[in-house]
Amino acid sequence: MRSLFFYVLLLATQSVSAQNSDAGSGDSIAQAMQKITTLNIQQTAHMQFQYFIIRAAQATFGYDIYADGQLYIHQPNIPAIEGNQGFVDTTQAGMIARVVIQKIKRGEIPPVITLEELKTHHIITDSKYFTPSGKRYK
């Protein structure tokens, strides 16, 4: 069993080495990522995006994003933080939904929301996830 593991590991290492030598350097990875982003931008350029605020658990809110009338993202809780806590009000949910749509239009697929962005938009105010009103998210 151990020898099989090492054999698979050796094959994987050789495969990665071959890919790296074919790639030439990290530049080709960056070029590939740029091509993917460009394709994403082209695909979403003519799409119509809408968001709707939804009710979530414990009297909180989330959002749904639709692309050309089809549900694209269902987000009943605050992204980037642990747990299933929704936004405390519709304003917060709408603000982040608009940020997500902007990211999609810029070719960022998936449109990841970071803790820093949540802080910038006053969704959380510190690493312990306090709301601007002082109420702590669970």
C-alpha positions as CSV (number, residue, x, y, z in Angstrom):
1,M,0.0,0.0,0.0
2,R,2.8,2.4,0.9
3,S,4.6,1.7,-2.4
4,L,1.4,2.5,-4.3
5,F,1.1,5.8,-2.5
6,F,4.7,6.7,-3.4
7,Y,4.2,5.6,-7.0
8,V,1.2,7.9,-7.3
9,L,3.1,10.7,-5.6
10,L,6.0,10.3,-8.1
11,L,3.6,10.3,-11.1
12,A,1.9,13.4,-9.8
13,T,5.2,15.2,-9.2
14,Q,6.4,14.3,-12.7
15,S,3.1,15.6,-14.2
16,V,3.4,18.9,-12.3
17,S,7.0,19.2,-13.4
18,A,6.0,18.6,-17.0
19,Q,3.2,21.2,-16.8
20,N,5.6,23.7,-15.3
21,S,8.2,23.2,-18.0
22,D,5.5,23.5,-20.6
23,A,4.2,26.6,-19.0
24,G,7.6,28.2,-18.9
25,S,6.9,30.3,-15.8
26,G,4.3,31.9,-13.6
27,D,3.7,34.4,-16.4
28,S,1.8,31.9,-18.4
29,I,-0.4,31.2,-15.4
30,A,-1.1,34.9,-15.1
31,Q,-1.8,35.0,-18.8
32,A,-4.2,32.1,-18.5
33,M,-6.0,33.8,-15.6
34,Q,-6.3,37.0,-17.6
35,K,-7.8,35.1,-20.5
36,I,-10.4,33.5,-18.1
37,T,-11.2,36.9,-16.7
38,T,-11.6,38.4,-20.1
39,L,-13.9,35.6,-21.2
40,N,-16.0,36.1,-18.0
41,I,-16.3,39.8,-18.8
42,Q,-17.4,39.1,-22.4
43,Q,-19.9,36.6,-21.2
44,T,-21.5,38.9,-18.6
45,A,-21.3,42.1,-20.7
46,H,-24.7,41.6,-22.2
47,M,-26.4,40.0,-19.2
48,Q,-29.0,41.8,-17.1
49,F,-28.5,41.4,-13.4
50,Q,-31.1,42.1,-10.7
51,Y,-31.1,41.4,-7.0
52,F,-33.9,40.9,-4.6
53,I,-33.7,41.1,-0.8
54,I,-35.0,37.9,0.9
55,R,-36.0,37.2,4.5
56,A,-33.7,34.8,6.3
57,A,-33.6,33.0,9.6
58,Q,-33.9,34.8,12.9
59,A,-35.5,38.0,11.4
60,T,-32.5,38.7,9.2
61,F,-32.0,39.3,5.5
62,G,-30.1,37.9,2.5
63,Y,-30.3,38.4,-1.2
64,D,-30.9,36.5,-4.5
65,I,-29.1,37.6,-7.7
66,Y,-30.7,36.9,-11.0
67,A,-28.9,36.9,-14.4
68,D,-31.2,37.3,-17.4
69,G,-34.1,36.3,-15.2
70,Q,-32.5,33.0,-13.9
71,L,-31.5,32.6,-10.3
72,Y,-27.7,32.9,-10.3
73,I,-26.8,33.3,-6.6
74,H,-28.9,32.6,-3.5
75,Q,-27.3,34.1,-0.4
76,P,-29.4,33.9,2.8
77,N,-26.5,34.8,5.1
78,I,-23.5,37.1,5.3
79,P,-20.7,35.8,3.1
80,A,-17.1,35.5,4.5
81,I,-18.1,35.0,8.1
82,E,-18.7,31.8,10.1
83,G,-22.2,30.6,10.7
84,N,-25.5,31.3,9.1
85,Q,-26.2,34.8,10.3
86,G,-28.1,37.0,7.9
87,F,-27.7,40.7,7.4
88,V,-29.4,42.8,10.1
89,D,-31.3,45.0,7.6
90,T,-32.2,45.3,4.0
91,T,-29.7,48.1,3.4
92,Q,-26.8,45.9,4.3
93,A,-28.0,43.0,2.2
94,G,-28.6,45.3,-0.9
95,M,-25.2,46.9,-0.5
96,I,-23.3,43.6,-0.7
97,A,-25.6,42.3,-3.4
98,R,-24.5,45.3,-5.5
99,V,-20.8,44.6,-4.8
100,V,-21.3,41.0,-5.9
101,I,-22.9,42.1,-9.2
102,Q,-20.0,44.6,-9.8
103,K,-17.5,41.8,-9.2
104,I,-19.3,39.5,-11.7
105,K,-19.3,42.2,-14.3
106,R,-15.5,42.7,-13.8
107,G,-15.1,39.0,-14.5
108,E,-14.5,37.8,-10.9
109,I,-16.0,34.4,-10.9
110,P,-16.8,33.4,-8.2
111,P,-17.4,36.8,-6.8
112,V,-15.8,36.4,-3.4
113,I,-16.6,38.8,-0.6
114,T,-13.8,39.4,2.0
115,L,-13.9,40.4,5.6
116,E,-12.1,43.6,4.6
117,E,-15.0,44.4,2.2
118,L,-17.5,43.7,5.0
119,K,-15.6,46.1,7.2
120,T,-15.4,48.8,4.5
121,H,-19.1,48.7,4.0
122,H,-19.7,48.7,7.8
123,I,-21.3,45.3,7.8
124,I,-18.9,44.2,10.5
125,T,-16.6,46.6,12.5
126,D,-14.0,44.2,13.9
127,S,-12.8,40.6,13.7
128,K,-15.4,39.6,16.3
129,Y,-18.2,40.5,13.8
130,F,-20.0,43.3,15.6
131,T,-22.6,45.3,13.7
132,P,-22.3,49.1,13.6
133,S,-25.1,49.3,16.2
134,G,-23.0,47.2,18.6
135,K,-25.2,44.0,18.2
136,R,-23.0,41.0,18.0
137,Y,-23.5,38.4,15.2
138,K,-23.8,34.9,16.5
